[in-house]
Amino acid sequence: MARWSVPLTDVVISDDDIEAVTDVYRSGWLSMGPETAAFEQEFAAYTGSRHAVAVSSCTAALHLVCTASGLGAGDEVIVPSLTFVATVNAVAYTGARPVFADVAGPERPWLSAEACELAIGPRTKAIVAMDYGGHAGDLEALRSLTDRHGLILIEDAAHAAGSRLHGRHLGTFGDAGAFSFFSNKNLGIGEGGMLVTDDDALAARARLLRSHGMTTLSWDRFRGHASTYDVVALGFNYRLDEPRAALARRRLGRLDDENRRRALVAAGYLEALADLPLAAPLTPREGLTPSHHLFTIVLEPGADRDAFRAHLARRGIETSVHYPPAHRFSIYSDGAPARLPETDGYASRSVTLPMFAHLQGRQLDEVASAVREALD
Ligand SMILES: Cc1ncc(COP(=O)(O)O)c(C=O)c1O
């Protein structure tokens, strides 16, 4: 299976993890039940949120936030283009129109508060910020902007499990946050997500919509807490299942430790690449303990990125680009993509290097020497 000597990302599932999952299969209760409820409580405590609603993906969490916040046709929502397309799709699912705003700069790949302010119009209802690589970006400025204009702030915290700014967990700066537990994420379990919020009404609405708008769940009925149900809203099936909740609980217990190991990898890269003609935009700012979800470098203008990546691939090193910008996808460009020069600049020059908690010193040296050769 291992095609790469240094893959972009990797995950270790221990025998104890497998046992915890097997125990769930033996229990005979497979979807949303005690493991999911315990995971929600533990994740709420971990992030300092009043509510955590476990769902089948971050995309589902984002969609639930948008829907439960009342976004719909006729509304506009400001979004980054430098993100995974799900951030934008979640807005579009509701009928609201995503309006792209630029990132802050070539070494600041997150939504610019100034660009957002310029994009606000009479139909604007919300801003979706994305915590790029687990970084806080302009979150405080965005919060004060949305407060001044009476807008909803949604945080796509897919990258940010374990990221804290001055002790406050990312995903909790807005009205609601959405986390991803997709395989390549810091808390990867295959598929899964979590919505966090301090807003009681939003959480209750999201819980209702997560399971078909039904007033009781199978688990409630199994325990004899109810015998029937009503359907009071047009909901979805966005439930998480018990085996993955069990795996997530185990992985949450070691998330901080794994993120500290990622921090050592990031520090190792920064040291090894310090003298090279490239920028490393994800150097943590003061007060930030990031998840180190990604390690990206930005090549000089005019550098041949394809050739650079091809050289690393020949050395067995997998790289990626985060992200092909959403405003250039056919579905969102309408033939005339928005003008986002900083996003285009970053998207055309950045390269994501391998990053995972157990990346070995030997692998880091291989990556650094291949980067050096490729730039030569
Ligand atoms: C920034 C961002 N938002 C949303 C998502 C969607 O997450 P999921 O795959 O859990 O739906 C991802 C996943 O890759 C992501 O990176």
The ligand as a Gaussian input file, in Angstrom:
#p B3LYP/6-31G(d) Opt

LIG

0 1
 C      -11.522000      23.424000       5.303000
 C      -12.433000      22.242000       5.183000
 N      -13.749000      22.412000       5.313000
 C      -14.597000      21.379000       5.226000
 C      -14.157000      20.116000       4.984000
 C      -15.152000      18.999000       4.837000
 O      -14.960000      18.059000       5.824000
 P      -15.697000      16.623000       5.712000
 O      -14.905000      15.815000       4.766000
 O      -15.615000      16.107000       7.132000
 O      -17.074000      16.868000       5.284000
 C      -12.792000      19.877000       4.849000
 C      -12.296000      18.510000       4.599000
 O      -11.406000      18.217000       3.870000
 C      -11.887000      20.967000       4.940000
 O      -10.573000      20.801000       4.800000

